[in-house]
């Protein structure tokens, strides 16, 4: 399958470049009905959600931005803390005239989604966070001790020079080590994302996403210290061979109505490794069946 076919969105989906909050955000949107927003993480782009969009769009408008600095969004010099990126999302939704949304996120998208829900609790009907921790929330310090997460502290000009022209080598490490079966993260997808991450400024921006984690943890802890908690239904889901039930455990530290799910036979890359189960899980929860 070609990369173009692998990331084909349903007929009627459109792309827009939305200037907001000091960035220009590349957004795919289509379908009709209540709004559902999908946020991607590192190593992918909003394209990861193409199969989810096809499943949800008959009854919803599905909105899939690229995070600032990643995919086809602009690469500003700063603003990679997740509180600022929640502002990016607010601007996107305002430009699209969106009302309250169901918010689904994976990886670093979780961190942006958490901040958006914290800042705008009245704008999130249901929240789905998949397979990544949230800085400063729950067992964050213990999670940081995992040696597989060395890349959280990897970045800066010298590291940018090391990976320049070798983006595929660097990204293969993530796709292989965080998969239950690396073969399920197919060659078409690898080529597609490697080309996006080779665009000027993208690796710098990707490193900046991780470098902001200390600020993100400070911002989230400050919010928790006020006694605030998320009240909307939250689904904490992890890949069976990855974060598993820990995702729900993280969210119980910050939310009152937490539902737990595990994507079977999958590592971190749930939309690549077991898209059918992931789509069924999300559809059921957004429909109120979980």
Buried (B, 14 or more C-beta within 10 A) or exposed (E): EEBEEBBBBBEEBEBBEBEBBBBBBBBBBBBEEBBBBBBBBBBBBBBBBBBBBBBBBEBBBBBBBBBBBBBBBBBBEEBBBBBBBBBBBBBBBEBBEBEBBBBBBBBBBBBBBBBBBBBBBEBBBBBBBBBBBBBBBBEBEEBBEEEEEEBBBBBEEEBBEBBEEEBBEBBBEBBBEBBBBBEBBBEBBBBBBBEBBBBEBBBBBBBBBBBBBBBBBBBBEEBBEEEEBBEBBBBBBBBBBBBBBBBBBBBBBBBEBBBBBBBBEBBBBBBBBBBEBBBEBBBEBBEEEB
